[in-house]
Amino acid sequence: MPELNETTLVVEIEAELEPVVPGYLELRRKDVELLQQLLEAGNFAELRIMGHRMKGTGGSYGFDPISDIGELLENAALAEDRSAIGQAGDELDAYLKRVTVVYV
């Protein structure tokens, strides 16, 4: 069992997803870095696509907050709202640092 504390978010995931969930989360961690690079480049089209993908996939893997953040990112990119894009990136980073997966 992972070490838990008051800031840990425990997410229960079906055991059959265990082979794919770690890779999915690693890709989202890389997205945090990519998001910042795309924001610095002003590449709102790619940020919108990233947000759209996250919105569509998060819930499928049991991570509804990732879908919510993806929706925020997609909308912020459409509006070219740099501040909201940065906030979405911060929220994603914070979520990924707190989430702990327990397979059931």
C-alpha positions in Angstrom: 0.0 0.0 0.0 1.4 3.5 -0.9 2.2 5.9 1.9 -0.7 8.2 2.4 -1.0 11.6 4.0 -3.5 14.4 4.2 -2.6 15.8 0.8 -2.8 12.4 -1.0 -5.7 11.8 -3.4 -6.5 8.1 -3.6 -8.1 7.0 -6.8 -9.4 3.5 -7.1 -8.8 2.0 -10.6 -10.0 -1.4 -11.9 -7.1 -3.9 -11.7 -7.3 -4.7 -15.4 -6.2 -1.1 -16.2 -3.0 -1.6 -14.2 -0.8 -2.2 -17.3 -1.8 1.1 -18.9 -2.4 3.6 -16.1 1.2 4.2 -15.1 2.1 5.1 -18.7 -1.0 7.3 -19.0 0.0 9.3 -15.9 3.6 9.6 -17.1 2.3 11.1 -20.4 0.3 13.6 -18.4 3.4 14.5 -16.4 5.2 15.2 -19.6 2.2 17.2 -20.7 2.9 19.6 -17.8 6.3 20.4 -19.3 5.0 20.5 -22.9 2.1 22.8 -21.9 4.6 25.4 -20.6 6.7 25.1 -23.8 3.6 25.5 -26.0 2.4 28.5 -23.9 5.8 30.2 -24.2 5.6 29.6 -28.0 2.1 30.9 -28.2 1.0 27.7 -29.8 -2.7 27.9 -28.9 -3.8 25.3 -31.5 -1.6 22.5 -30.0 -2.7 23.6 -26.5 -6.3 23.2 -27.5 -5.7 19.8 -29.0 -3.9 18.8 -25.7 -6.8 20.0 -23.7 -9.3 18.2 -25.9 -7.4 14.9 -25.6 -7.1 15.2 -21.8 -10.8 16.0 -21.6 -11.6 12.9 -23.5 -9.3 10.5 -21.8 -9.1 11.4 -18.2 -12.5 9.9 -17.1 -11.9 6.8 -19.2 -9.0 6.0 -17.0 -10.7 7.0 -13.8 -9.2 10.4 -13.5 -12.2 12.8 -13.8 -10.1 15.8 -12.6 -7.8 15.4 -15.6 -10.9 15.6 -17.9 -12.0 18.7 -16.1 -8.5 20.3 -16.4 -8.5 19.3 -20.0 -11.7 21.1 -20.6 -10.4 24.2 -18.9 -7.2 24.0 -21.0 -9.2 23.6 -24.2 -11.4 26.6 -23.5 -8.5 28.7 -22.4 -6.5 27.9 -25.5 -9.5 28.8 -27.7 -9.7 32.1 -25.9 -5.9 32.5 -26.1 -6.0 33.2 -22.3 -2.4 32.8 -21.2 -3.3 33.1 -17.5 -5.9 30.4 -17.6 -3.7 28.1 -19.6 -0.9 28.6 -17.0 -3.5 27.9 -14.2 -4.6 24.7 -16.0 -1.0 23.6 -16.1 -0.5 24.3 -12.4 -3.7 22.4 -11.6 -2.6 19.4 -13.6 0.8 19.4 -12.0 -0.6 19.7 -8.5 -3.1 16.9 -9.2 -0.5 14.5 -10.5 1.8 15.1 -7.5 -1.1 14.3 -5.1 -2.8 11.3 -6.8 -2.1 7.8 -5.7 -3.6 4.9 -7.6 -5.0 1.9 -5.8 -6.0 -1.1 -8.0 -9.2 -2.9 -7.0 
